[in-house]
Amino acid sequence: MRLCVPPILALMLVPRIALGQTTGSILPESGAKSPFSPLAVPTSLKPQQKSLEQFLDAGYRILATTLSGPDQIFVMNHRDRTVLCALTPPDLRNGRNVPTSRCWALNKADQAD
């Protein structure tokens, strides 16, 4: 029996296999001695005073989404602006009965919107 692995999946698995990773991440650990591992570079996250809803109403499009604990994480863009938002669902056990969002600019262009 022959196993066929799609090319994109093979590319994603090479760093993991090469480093013997057993974590849930497909990315190699930062600082690992491997040609697949770039250095961890400081990145600024500028807090935004807008909600996820306001960004979507302004024309931002969702590029990617994932779950992180109770939060749904969104990466969005509009023209040359990129924003990361975390949407937290209501939690009636803690008295928070409305969803909230926190957003950060990922590039300098996001500072004036």
NURO-425329 format. One record per residue: residue number from 1; x, y, z of N, C-alpha, C, O in turn; residue in one letter. Coordinates in Angstrom, 1 decimal, padded with zeros to 4 digits. Example, Ala and Ser with C-alpha at 12.3 -4.5 7.8 and 13.67 -1.06 7.14 Angstrom:
2
{resi->1&n.x->013.2&n.y->-005.7&n.z->007.8&ca.x->012.3&ca.y->-004.5&ca.z->007.8&c.x->013.2&c.y->-003.3&c.z->007.8&o.x->014.2&o.y->-003.3&o.z->008.5&resn->A}
{resi->2&n.x->012.8&n.y->-002.2&n.z->007.1&ca.x->013.7&ca.y->-001.1&ca.z->007.1&c.x->012.9&c.y->000.0&c.z->007.9&o.x->013.4&o.y->001.1&o.z->008.0&resn->S}
% end
This chain:
113
{resi->1&n.x->000.8&n.y->-001.2&n.z->000.0&ca.x->000.0&ca.y->000.0&ca.z->000.0&c.x->000.9&c.y->001.2&c.z->000.0&o.x->001.9&o.y->001.3&o.z->000.7&resn->M}
{resi->2&n.x->000.5&n.y->002.2&n.z->-000.8&ca.x->001.3&ca.y->003.4&ca.z->-001.0&c.x->000.6&c.y->004.6&c.z->-000.3&o.x->-000.6&o.y->004.7&o.z->-000.5&resn->R}
{resi->3&n.x->001.3&n.y->005.4&n.z->000.5&ca.x->000.7&ca.y->006.5&ca.z->001.1&c.x->001.0&c.y->007.8&c.z->000.3&o.x->002.2&o.y->008.1&o.z->000.0&resn->L}
{resi->4&n.x->000.0&n.y->008.5&n.z->000.0&ca.x->000.2&ca.y->009.7&ca.z->-000.8&c.x->-000.1&c.y->010.9&c.z->000.1&o.x->-001.2&o.y->011.1&o.z->000.6&resn->C}
{resi->5&n.x->000.9&n.y->011.8&n.z->000.2&ca.x->000.9&ca.y->013.0&ca.z->001.1&c.x->000.8&c.y->014.2&c.z->000.1&o.x->001.7&o.y->014.3&o.z->-000.7&resn->V}
{resi->6&n.x->-000.2&n.y->015.0&n.z->000.3&ca.x->-000.3&ca.y->016.2&ca.z->-000.6&c.x->001.0&c.y->017.1&c.z->-000.4&o.x->001.5&o.y->017.1&o.z->000.8&resn->P}
{resi->7&n.x->001.5&n.y->017.7&n.z->-001.4&ca.x->002.8&ca.y->018.5&ca.z->-001.3&c.x->002.8&c.y->019.5&c.z->-000.2&o.x->003.7&o.y->019.7&o.z->000.5&resn->P}
{resi->8&n.x->001.6&n.y->020.3&n.z->-000.1&ca.x->001.6&ca.y->021.3&ca.z->001.0&c.x->001.7&c.y->020.7&c.z->002.4&o.x->002.4&o.y->021.3&o.z->003.2&resn->I}
{resi->9&n.x->001.1&n.y->019.5&n.z->002.6&ca.x->001.2&ca.y->018.9&ca.z->003.9&c.x->002.6&c.y->018.4&c.z->004.1&o.x->003.1&o.y->018.4&o.z->005.2&resn->L}
{resi->10&n.x->003.2&n.y->017.9&n.z->003.1&ca.x->004.6&ca.y->017.4&ca.z->003.2&c.x->005.5&c.y->018.6&c.z->003.6&o.x->006.4&o.y->018.4&o.z->004.5&resn->A}
{resi->11&n.x->005.3&n.y->019.7&n.z->003.0&ca.x->006.1&ca.y->020.9&ca.z->003.4&c.x->005.9&c.y->021.3&c.z->004.9&o.x->006.8&o.y->021.7&o.z->005.5&resn->L}
{resi->12&n.x->004.6&n.y->021.2&n.z->005.3&ca.x->004.3&ca.y->021.5&ca.z->006.7&c.x->004.9&c.y->020.5&c.z->007.7&o.x->005.3&o.y->020.9&o.z->008.8&resn->M}
{resi->13&n.x->005.0&n.y->019.3&n.z->007.3&ca.x->005.5&ca.y->018.3&ca.z->008.2&c.x->007.0&c.y->018.2&c.z->008.3&o.x->007.6&o.y->017.7&o.z->009.3&resn->L}
{resi->14&n.x->007.7&n.y->018.6&n.z->007.2&ca.x->009.2&ca.y->018.5&ca.z->007.2&c.x->009.9&c.y->019.1&c.z->008.4&o.x->010.6&o.y->018.4&o.z->009.1&resn->V}
{resi->15&n.x->009.6&n.y->020.4&n.z->008.8&ca.x->010.2&ca.y->020.9&ca.z->010.0&c.x->009.9&c.y->020.2&c.z->011.2&o.x->010.7&o.y->020.0&o.z->012.1&resn->P}
{resi->16&n.x->008.6&n.y->019.7&n.z->011.4&ca.x->008.2&ca.y->019.0&ca.z->012.5&c.x->009.0&c.y->017.7&c.z->012.7&o.x->009.4&o.y->017.3&o.z->013.7&resn->R}
{resi->17&n.x->009.0&n.y->017.0&n.z->011.6&ca.x->009.7&ca.y->015.7&ca.z->011.6&c.x->011.2&c.y->015.9&c.z->011.8&o.x->011.8&o.y->015.1&o.z->012.6&resn->I}
{resi->18&n.x->011.8&n.y->016.9&n.z->011.1&ca.x->013.2&ca.y->017.1&ca.z->011.3&c.x->013.6&c.y->017.4&c.z->012.7&o.x->014.7&o.y->017.1&o.z->013.1&resn->A}
{resi->19&n.x->012.8&n.y->018.1&n.z->013.4&ca.x->013.1&ca.y->018.5&ca.z->014.8&c.x->012.6&c.y->017.5&c.z->015.8&o.x->012.8&o.y->017.7&o.z->017.0&resn->L}
{resi->20&n.x->011.8&n.y->016.5&n.z->015.4&ca.x->011.3&ca.y->015.5&ca.z->016.3&c.x->010.2&c.y->016.2&c.z->017.2&o.x->010.1&o.y->015.7&o.z->018.4&resn->G}
{resi->21&n.x->009.5&n.y->017.2&n.z->016.8&ca.x->008.5&ca.y->017.8&ca.z->017.6&c.x->007.4&c.y->016.9&c.z->018.0&o.x->006.9&o.y->016.1&o.z->017.1&resn->Q}
{resi->22&n.x->006.9&n.y->017.1&n.z->019.2&ca.x->005.7&ca.y->016.3&ca.z->019.6&c.x->004.7&c.y->017.3&c.z->020.1&o.x->003.6&o.y->016.8&o.z->020.6&resn->T}
{resi->23&n.x->004.9&n.y->018.6&n.z->020.0&ca.x->003.9&ca.y->019.6&ca.z->020.5&c.x->002.8&c.y->019.7&c.z->019.4&o.x->002.9&o.y->019.1&o.z->018.4&resn->T}
{resi->24&n.x->001.8&n.y->020.4&n.z->019.7&ca.x->000.7&ca.y->020.6&ca.z->018.8&c.x->001.0&c.y->021.6&c.z->017.7&o.x->000.2&o.y->021.6&o.z->016.7&resn->G}
{resi->25&n.x->002.1&n.y->022.3&n.z->017.7&ca.x->002.4&ca.y->023.2&ca.z->016.7&c.x->003.1&c.y->022.6&c.z->015.5&o.x->003.9&o.y->021.6&o.z->015.7&resn->S}
{resi->26&n.x->002.9&n.y->023.1&n.z->014.3&ca.x->003.6&ca.y->022.6&ca.z->013.1&c.x->004.8&c.y->023.4&c.z->012.9&o.x->005.6&o.y->023.0&o.z->012.0&resn->I}
{resi->27&n.x->005.0&n.y->024.5&n.z->013.6&ca.x->006.2&ca.y->025.3&ca.z->013.4&c.x->007.3&c.y->024.9&c.z->014.4&o.x->007.1&o.y->024.4&o.z->015.5&resn->L}
{resi->28&n.x->008.6&n.y->025.0&n.z->013.9&ca.x->009.7&ca.y->024.6&ca.z->014.7&c.x->009.8&c.y->025.6&c.z->015.9&o.x->009.4&o.y->026.8&o.z->015.7&resn->P}
{resi->29&n.x->010.4&n.y->025.2&n.z->017.0&ca.x->010.6&ca.y->026.0&ca.z->018.1&c.x->011.6&c.y->027.2&c.z->017.8&o.x->012.5&o.y->027.0&o.z->017.0&resn->E}
{resi->30&n.x->011.3&n.y->028.4&n.z->018.3&ca.x->012.2&ca.y->029.5&ca.z->018.0&c.x->013.6&c.y->029.2&c.z->018.7&o.x->013.7&o.y->028.8&o.z->019.8&resn->S}
{resi->31&n.x->014.6&n.y->029.5&n.z->017.9&ca.x->016.0&ca.y->029.3&ca.z->018.4&c.x->016.5&c.y->027.9&c.z->018.2&o.x->017.7&o.y->027.6&o.z->018.5&resn->G}
{resi->32&n.x->015.7&n.y->027.0&n.z->017.7&ca.x->016.1&ca.y->025.6&ca.z->017.5&c.x->017.2&c.y->025.7&c.z->016.4&o.x->017.1&o.y->026.4&o.z->015.5&resn->A}
{resi->33&n.x->018.2&n.y->024.8&n.z->016.5&ca.x->019.3&ca.y->024.8&ca.z->015.5&c.x->018.8&c.y->024.0&c.z->014.4&o.x->019.0&o.y->022.8&o.z->014.3&resn->K}
{resi->34&n.x->018.1&n.y->024.6&n.z->013.4&ca.x->017.6&ca.y->024.0&ca.z->012.3&c.x->017.5&c.y->025.0&c.z->011.2&o.x->017.2&o.y->026.2&o.z->011.4&resn->S}
{resi->35&n.x->017.7&n.y->024.6&n.z->009.9&ca.x->017.5&ca.y->025.6&ca.z->008.8&c.x->016.0&c.y->026.0&c.z->008.7&o.x->015.7&o.y->027.0&o.z->008.0&resn->P}
{resi->36&n.x->015.1&n.y->025.3&n.z->009.3&ca.x->013.7&ca.y->025.7&ca.z->009.2&c.x->013.3&c.y->026.7&c.z->010.3&o.x->012.1&o.y->027.1&o.z->010.3&resn->F}
{resi->37&n.x->014.1&n.y->027.0&n.z->011.2&ca.x->013.8&ca.y->027.8&ca.z->012.4&c.x->014.3&c.y->029.2&c.z->012.3&o.x->015.5&o.y->029.4&o.z->012.5&resn->S}
{resi->38&n.x->013.5&n.y->030.3&n.z->012.0&ca.x->014.0&ca.y->031.6&ca.z->012.0&c.x->014.1&c.y->032.1&c.z->013.5&o.x->013.6&o.y->031.5&o.z->014.4&resn->P}
{resi->39&n.x->014.9&n.y->033.2&n.z->013.7&ca.x->015.0&ca.y->033.8&ca.z->015.0&c.x->013.6&c.y->034.5&c.z->015.4&o.x->012.9&o.y->034.9&o.z->014.5&resn->L}
{resi->40&n.x->013.3&n.y->034.5&n.z->016.6&ca.x->012.2&ca.y->035.2&ca.z->017.1&c.x->012.5&c.y->036.7&c.z->017.1&o.x->013.4&o.y->037.1&o.z->017.8&resn->A}
{resi->41&n.x->011.7&n.y->037.5&n.z->016.4&ca.x->012.0&ca.y->038.9&ca.z->016.2&c.x->010.9&c.y->039.7&c.z->017.0&o.x->009.7&o.y->039.4&o.z->016.8&resn->V}
{resi->42&n.x->011.2&n.y->040.7&n.z->017.8&ca.x->010.2&ca.y->041.5&ca.z->018.4&c.x->009.2&c.y->042.1&c.z->017.4&o.x->009.7&o.y->042.6&o.z->016.4&resn->P}
{resi->43&n.x->008.0&n.y->042.0&n.z->017.7&ca.x->006.9&ca.y->042.6&ca.z->016.9&c.x->006.0&c.y->043.4&c.z->017.7&o.x->005.6&o.y->043.0&o.z->018.8&resn->T}
{resi->44&n.x->005.7&n.y->044.6&n.z->017.2&ca.x->004.8&ca.y->045.5&ca.z->018.0&c.x->003.4&c.y->045.2&c.z->017.7&o.x->003.0&o.y->045.0&o.z->016.6&resn->S}
{resi->45&n.x->002.6&n.y->045.2&n.z->018.8&ca.x->001.2&ca.y->045.1&ca.z->018.7&c.x->000.6&c.y->046.3&c.z->019.3&o.x->000.6&o.y->046.5&o.z->020.5&resn->L}
{resi->46&n.x->000.1&n.y->047.2&n.z->018.4&ca.x->-000.5&ca.y->048.5&ca.z->018.9&c.x->-001.9&c.y->048.3&c.z->019.2&o.x->-002.7&o.y->048.1&o.z->018.3&resn->K}
{resi->47&n.x->-002.3&n.y->048.5&n.z->020.5&ca.x->-003.7&ca.y->048.3&ca.z->020.9&c.x->-004.6&c.y->049.3&c.z->020.1&o.x->-004.2&o.y->050.5&o.z->019.9&resn->P}
{resi->48&n.x->-005.7&n.y->048.9&n.z->019.7&ca.x->-006.7&ca.y->049.7&ca.z->018.9&c.x->-007.9&c.y->050.0&c.z->019.8&o.x->-008.3&o.y->049.1&o.z->020.6&resn->Q}
{resi->49&n.x->-008.5&n.y->051.1&n.z->019.7&ca.x->-009.7&ca.y->051.5&ca.z->020.5&c.x->-010.9&c.y->051.3&c.z->019.7&o.x->-011.9&o.y->052.0&o.z->019.9&resn->Q}
{resi->50&n.x->-011.0&n.y->050.3&n.z->018.8&ca.x->-012.1&ca.y->049.9&ca.z->018.0&c.x->-012.5&c.y->048.4&c.z->018.3&o.x->-011.6&o.y->047.6&o.z->018.7&resn->K}
{resi->51&n.x->-013.7&n.y->048.1&n.z->018.2&ca.x->-014.2&ca.y->046.7&ca.z->018.4&c.x->-014.0&c.y->045.9&c.z->017.0&o.x->-013.9&o.y->046.5&o.z->016.0&resn->S}
{resi->52&n.x->-014.1&n.y->044.6&n.z->017.2&ca.x->-014.1&ca.y->043.8&ca.z->016.0&c.x->-015.3&c.y->044.2&c.z->015.0&o.x->-015.1&o.y->044.3&o.z->013.8&resn->L}
{resi->53&n.x->-016.4&n.y->044.5&n.z->015.6&ca.x->-017.6&ca.y->044.9&ca.z->014.8&c.x->-017.2&c.y->046.2&c.z->014.0&o.x->-017.6&o.y->046.3&o.z->012.8&resn->E}
{resi->54&n.x->-016.6&n.y->047.2&n.z->014.7&ca.x->-016.2&ca.y->048.4&ca.z->014.0&c.x->-015.3&c.y->048.2&c.z->012.8&o.x->-015.4&o.y->048.8&o.z->011.8&resn->Q}
{resi->55&n.x->-014.3&n.y->047.3&n.z->013.0&ca.x->-013.4&ca.y->047.0&ca.z->011.9&c.x->-014.1&c.y->046.3&c.z->010.7&o.x->-013.9&o.y->046.7&o.z->009.6&resn->F}
{resi->56&n.x->-015.0&n.y->045.4&n.z->011.0&ca.x->-015.8&ca.y->044.7&ca.z->010.0&c.x->-016.6&c.y->045.7&c.z->009.2&o.x->-016.8&o.y->045.7&o.z->008.0&resn->L}
{resi->57&n.x->-017.3&n.y->046.6&n.z->010.0&ca.x->-018.1&ca.y->047.7&ca.z->009.4&c.x->-017.3&c.y->048.6&c.z->008.5&o.x->-017.9&o.y->049.2&o.z->007.6&resn->D}
{resi->58&n.x->-016.0&n.y->048.8&n.z->008.8&ca.x->-015.2&ca.y->049.7&ca.z->008.1&c.x->-014.6&c.y->049.0&c.z->006.8&o.x->-013.8&o.y->049.6&o.z->006.1&resn->A}
{resi->59&n.x->-015.0&n.y->047.7&n.z->006.6&ca.x->-014.6&ca.y->047.0&ca.z->005.3&c.x->-013.4&c.y->046.0&c.z->005.5&o.x->-012.9&o.y->045.5&o.z->004.5&resn->G}
{resi->60&n.x->-013.0&n.y->045.8&n.z->006.7&ca.x->-012.0&ca.y->044.8&ca.z->007.0&c.x->-012.5&c.y->043.4&c.z->006.6&o.x->-013.7&o.y->043.1&o.z->006.8&resn->Y}
{resi->61&n.x->-011.6&n.y->042.6&n.z->006.0&ca.x->-012.0&ca.y->041.2&ca.z->005.7&c.x->-011.2&c.y->040.2&c.z->006.5&o.x->-010.0&o.y->040.4&o.z->006.8&resn->R}
{resi->62&n.x->-011.9&n.y->039.1&n.z->006.9&ca.x->-011.2&ca.y->038.1&ca.z->007.7&c.x->-010.3&c.y->037.2&c.z->006.9&o.x->-010.8&o.y->036.7&o.z->005.9&resn->I}
{resi->63&n.x->-009.0&n.y->037.2&n.z->007.2&ca.x->-008.1&ca.y->036.3&ca.z->006.5&c.x->-007.9&c.y->035.0&c.z->007.1&o.x->-007.8&o.y->034.0&o.z->006.4&resn->L}
{resi->64&n.x->-007.9&n.y->034.9&n.z->008.4&ca.x->-007.7&ca.y->033.7&ca.z->009.2&c.x->-008.4&c.y->033.8&c.z->010.5&o.x->-008.6&o.y->034.8&o.z->011.1&resn->A}
{resi->65&n.x->-008.7&n.y->032.6&n.z->011.1&ca.x->-009.3&ca.y->032.6&ca.z->012.4&c.x->-008.9&c.y->031.3&c.z->013.1&o.x->-008.7&o.y->030.2&o.z->012.4&resn->T}
{resi->66&n.x->-008.8&n.y->031.3&n.z->014.4&ca.x->-008.5&ca.y->030.1&ca.z->015.2&c.x->-009.0&c.y->030.3&c.z->016.6&o.x->-009.4&o.y->031.4&o.z->017.0&resn->T}
{resi->67&n.x->-009.1&n.y->029.2&n.z->017.3&ca.x->-009.5&ca.y->029.3&ca.z->018.7&c.x->-008.3&c.y->029.3&c.z->019.6&o.x->-007.3&o.y->028.6&o.z->019.3&resn->L}
{resi->68&n.x->-008.3&n.y->030.2&n.z->020.7&ca.x->-007.3&ca.y->030.2&ca.z->021.7&c.x->-008.0&c.y->030.3&c.z->023.0&o.x->-008.4&o.y->031.4&o.z->023.5&resn->S}
{resi->69&n.x->-008.1&n.y->029.2&n.z->023.7&ca.x->-008.9&ca.y->029.1&ca.z->024.9&c.x->-010.3&c.y->029.5&c.z->024.6&o.x->-010.9&o.y->028.9&o.z->023.7&resn->G}
{resi->70&n.x->-010.9&n.y->030.4&n.z->025.4&ca.x->-012.3&ca.y->030.7&ca.z->025.1&c.x->-012.4&c.y->031.7&c.z->023.9&o.x->-013.5&o.y->032.0&o.z->023.4&resn->P}
{resi->71&n.x->-011.3&n.y->032.3&n.z->023.6&ca.x->-011.3&ca.y->033.4&ca.z->022.5&c.x->-011.3&c.y->032.9&c.z->021.1&o.x->-010.6&o.y->031.9&o.z->020.8&resn->D}
{resi->72&n.x->-012.0&n.y->033.5&n.z->020.2&ca.x->-011.9&ca.y->033.3&ca.z->018.8&c.x->-010.9&c.y->034.4&c.z->018.3&o.x->-011.2&o.y->035.6&o.z->018.5&resn->Q}
{resi->73&n.x->-009.8&n.y->034.0&n.z->017.6&ca.x->-008.9&ca.y->035.0&ca.z->017.1&c.x->-009.1&c.y->035.2&c.z->015.7&o.x->-009.3&o.y->034.2&o.z->014.9&resn->I}
{resi->74&n.x->-009.1&n.y->036.5&n.z->015.2&ca.x->-009.2&ca.y->036.8&ca.z->013.8&c.x->-008.0&c.y->037.6&c.z->013.3&o.x->-007.6&o.y->038.5&o.z->014.1&resn->F}
{resi->75&n.x->-007.6&n.y->037.4&n.z->012.2&ca.x->-006.6&ca.y->038.2&ca.z->011.5&c.x->-007.3&c.y->038.8&c.z->010.3&o.x->-007.9&o.y->038.1&o.z->009.5&resn->V}
{resi->76&n.x->-007.3&n.y->040.1&n.z->010.2&ca.x->-008.1&ca.y->040.8&ca.z->009.2&c.x->-007.3&c.y->041.9&c.z->008.5&o.x->-006.3&o.y->042.3&o.z->009.0&resn->M}
{resi->77&n.x->-007.7&n.y->042.2&n.z->007.3&ca.x->-007.0&ca.y->043.3&ca.z->006.6&c.x->-007.9&c.y->044.1&c.z->005.8&o.x->-009.1&o.y->043.7&o.z->005.4&resn->N}
{resi->78&n.x->-007.5&n.y->045.3&n.z->005.5&ca.x->-008.2&ca.y->046.3&ca.z->004.7&c.x->-007.1&c.y->047.2&c.z->004.0&o.x->-006.4&o.y->047.9&o.z->004.8&resn->H}
{resi->79&n.x->-007.0&n.y->047.2&n.z->002.7&ca.x->-006.0&ca.y->047.9&ca.z->002.0&c.x->-004.6&c.y->047.4&c.z->002.5&o.x->-004.3&o.y->046.3&o.z->002.4&resn->R}
{resi->80&n.x->-003.8&n.y->048.4&n.z->003.1&ca.x->-002.5&ca.y->048.0&ca.z->003.6&c.x->-002.5&c.y->047.8&c.z->005.1&o.x->-001.4&o.y->047.9&o.z->005.7&resn->D}
{resi->81&n.x->-003.6&n.y->047.7&n.z->005.7&ca.x->-003.7&ca.y->047.6&ca.z->007.1&c.x->-004.0&c.y->046.1&c.z->007.6&o.x->-004.9&o.y->045.5&o.z->006.9&resn->R}
{resi->82&n.x->-003.4&n.y->045.7&n.z->008.6&ca.x->-003.6&ca.y->044.3&ca.z->009.1&c.x->-003.9&c.y->044.4&c.z->010.6&o.x->-003.1&o.y->045.1&o.z->011.4&resn->T}
{resi->83&n.x->-004.9&n.y->043.7&n.z->011.1&ca.x->-005.3&ca.y->043.8&ca.z->012.5&c.x->-005.6&c.y->042.4&c.z->013.0&o.x->-006.0&o.y->041.5&o.z->012.3&resn->V}
{resi->84&n.x->-005.2&n.y->042.2&n.z->014.3&ca.x->-005.5&ca.y->041.0&ca.z->015.0&c.x->-006.5&c.y->041.3&c.z->016.1&o.x->-006.3&o.y->042.2&o.z->016.9&resn->L}
{resi->85&n.x->-007.6&n.y->040.5&n.z->016.1&ca.x->-008.7&ca.y->040.7&ca.z->017.1&c.x->-009.0&c.y->039.4&c.z->017.9&o.x->-008.9&o.y->038.3&o.z->017.3&resn->C}
{resi->86&n.x->-009.3&n.y->039.5&n.z->019.2&ca.x->-009.7&ca.y->038.4&ca.z->020.0&c.x->-011.1&c.y->038.7&c.z->020.4&o.x->-011.4&o.y->039.7&o.z->021.1&resn->A}
{resi->87&n.x->-012.0&n.y->037.8&n.z->020.0&ca.x->-013.4&ca.y->037.9&ca.z->020.4&c.x->-013.7&c.y->036.9&c.z->021.6&o.x->-013.5&o.y->035.7&o.z->021.5&resn->L}
{resi->88&n.x->-014.1&n.y->037.5&n.z->022.7&ca.x->-014.4&ca.y->036.7&ca.z->023.9&c.x->-015.9&c.y->036.6&c.z->024.1&o.x->-016.6&o.y->037.6&o.z->024.1&resn->T}
{resi->89&n.x->-016.4&n.y->035.4&n.z->024.2&ca.x->-017.9&ca.y->035.2&ca.z->024.3&c.x->-018.4&c.y->035.6&c.z->025.7&o.x->-017.6&o.y->035.7&o.z->026.6&resn->P}
{resi->90&n.x->-019.7&n.y->035.8&n.z->025.8&ca.x->-020.2&ca.y->036.1&ca.z->027.2&c.x->-019.9&c.y->035.0&c.z->028.1&o.x->-019.8&o.y->033.8&o.z->027.7&resn->P}
{resi->91&n.x->-019.7&n.y->035.3&n.z->029.4&ca.x->-019.5&ca.y->034.3&ca.z->030.5&c.x->-020.4&c.y->034.7&c.z->031.6&o.x->-020.1&o.y->035.5&o.z->032.5&resn->D}
{resi->92&n.x->-021.6&n.y->034.1&n.z->031.7&ca.x->-022.6&ca.y->034.4&ca.z->032.7&c.x->-022.2&c.y->034.1&c.z->034.1&o.x->-022.6&o.y->034.6&o.z->035.1&resn->L}
{resi->93&n.x->-021.2&n.y->033.1&n.z->034.2&ca.x->-020.7&ca.y->032.7&ca.z->035.5&c.x->-020.0&c.y->033.9&c.z->036.2&o.x->-019.9&o.y->034.0&o.z->037.4&resn->R}
{resi->94&n.x->-019.3&n.y->034.7&n.z->035.3&ca.x->-018.5&ca.y->035.8&ca.z->035.9&c.x->-019.3&c.y->037.2&c.z->035.7&o.x->-018.6&o.y->038.2&o.z->035.9&resn->N}
{resi->95&n.x->-020.5&n.y->037.1&n.z->035.4&ca.x->-021.3&ca.y->038.4&ca.z->035.3&c.x->-021.1&c.y->039.2&c.z->034.0&o.x->-021.6&o.y->040.3&o.z->033.9&resn->G}
{resi->96&n.x->-020.4&n.y->038.6&n.z->033.1&ca.x->-020.1&ca.y->039.2&ca.z->031.8&c.x->-021.2&c.y->038.7&c.z->030.8&o.x->-021.0&o.y->037.5&o.z->030.3&resn->R}
{resi->97&n.x->-022.2&n.y->039.5&n.z->030.4&ca.x->-023.3&ca.y->039.0&ca.z->029.6&c.x->-023.2&c.y->039.5&c.z->028.2&o.x->-024.2&o.y->039.2&o.z->027.4&resn->N}
{resi->98&n.x->-022.2&n.y->040.1&n.z->027.8&ca.x->-022.0&ca.y->040.5&ca.z->026.4&c.x->-020.7&c.y->040.1&c.z->025.8&o.x->-019.7&o.y->040.0&o.z->026.6&resn->V}
{resi->99&n.x->-020.6&n.y->039.8&n.z->024.5&ca.x->-019.3&ca.y->039.5&ca.z->024.0&c.x->-018.4&c.y->040.7&c.z->023.9&o.x->-018.9&o.y->041.8&o.z->023.7&resn->P}
{resi->100&n.x->-017.1&n.y->040.5&n.z->024.1&ca.x->-016.2&ca.y->041.7&ca.z->024.0&c.x->-015.1&c.y->041.3&c.z->023.0&o.x->-014.9&o.y->040.2&o.z->022.7&resn->T}
{resi->101&n.x->-014.4&n.y->042.4&n.z->022.5&ca.x->-013.3&ca.y->042.1&ca.z->021.6&c.x->-012.2&c.y->043.1&c.z->021.9&o.x->-012.4&o.y->044.2&o.z->022.4&resn->S}
{resi->102&n.x->-011.0&n.y->042.6&n.z->021.7&ca.x->-009.7&ca.y->043.4&ca.z->021.8&c.x->-009.0&c.y->043.3&c.z->020.5&o.x->-008.9&o.y->042.2&o.z->020.0&resn->R}
{resi->103&n.x->-008.5&n.y->044.4&n.z->020.0&ca.x->-007.8&ca.y->044.4&ca.z->018.7&c.x->-006.5&c.y->045.1&c.z->018.8&o.x->-006.3&o.y->046.0&o.z->019.6&resn->C}
{resi->104&n.x->-005.5&n.y->044.6&n.z->017.9&ca.x->-004.2&ca.y->045.2&ca.z->017.9&c.x->-003.8&c.y->045.4&c.z->016.4&o.x->-004.1&o.y->044.5&o.z->015.6&resn->W}
{resi->105&n.x->-003.1&n.y->046.5&n.z->016.1&ca.x->-002.5&ca.y->046.7&ca.z->014.8&c.x->-001.3&c.y->045.9&c.z->014.7&o.x->-000.5&o.y->045.8&o.z->015.6&resn->A}
{resi->106&n.x->-001.1&n.y->045.2&n.z->013.5&ca.x->000.1&ca.y->044.4&ca.z->013.2&c.x->001.1&c.y->045.2&c.z->012.4&o.x->002.2&o.y->044.7&o.z->012.2&resn->L}
{resi->107&n.x->000.7&n.y->046.3&n.z->011.8&ca.x->001.7&ca.y->047.1&ca.z->011.0&c.x->001.4&c.y->048.6&c.z->011.2&o.x->000.4&o.y->049.0&o.z->011.7&resn->N}
{resi->108&n.x->002.4&n.y->049.4&n.z->010.9&ca.x->002.4&ca.y->050.8&ca.z->011.1&c.x->001.2&c.y->051.5&c.z->010.4&o.x->000.7&o.y->052.5&o.z->010.9&resn->K}
{resi->109&n.x->000.8&n.y->050.9&n.z->009.3&ca.x->-000.3&ca.y->051.5&ca.z->008.5&c.x->-001.6&c.y->051.6&c.z->009.3&o.x->-002.5&o.y->052.4&o.z->009.0&resn->A}
{resi->110&n.x->-001.7&n.y->050.7&n.z->010.3&ca.x->-003.0&ca.y->050.6&ca.z->011.1&c.x->-003.1&c.y->051.7&c.z->012.1&o.x->-004.2&o.y->051.9&o.z->012.7&resn->D}
{resi->111&n.x->-002.1&n.y->052.5&n.z->012.3&ca.x->-002.2&ca.y->053.5&ca.z->013.4&c.x->-003.1&c.y->054.7&c.z->013.0&o.x->-003.6&o.y->055.3&o.z->013.9&resn->Q}
{resi->112&n.x->-003.3&n.y->054.9&n.z->011.8&ca.x->-004.3&ca.y->056.0&ca.z->011.4&c.x->-005.3&c.y->055.4&c.z->010.5&o.x->-005.1&o.y->055.2&o.z->009.3&resn->A}
{resi->113&n.x->-006.5&n.y->055.1&n.z->011.1&ca.x->-007.5&ca.y->054.5&ca.z->010.3&c.x->-008.8&c.y->055.3&c.z->010.4&o.x->-009.8&o.y->055.0&o.z->009.8&resn->D}
% end
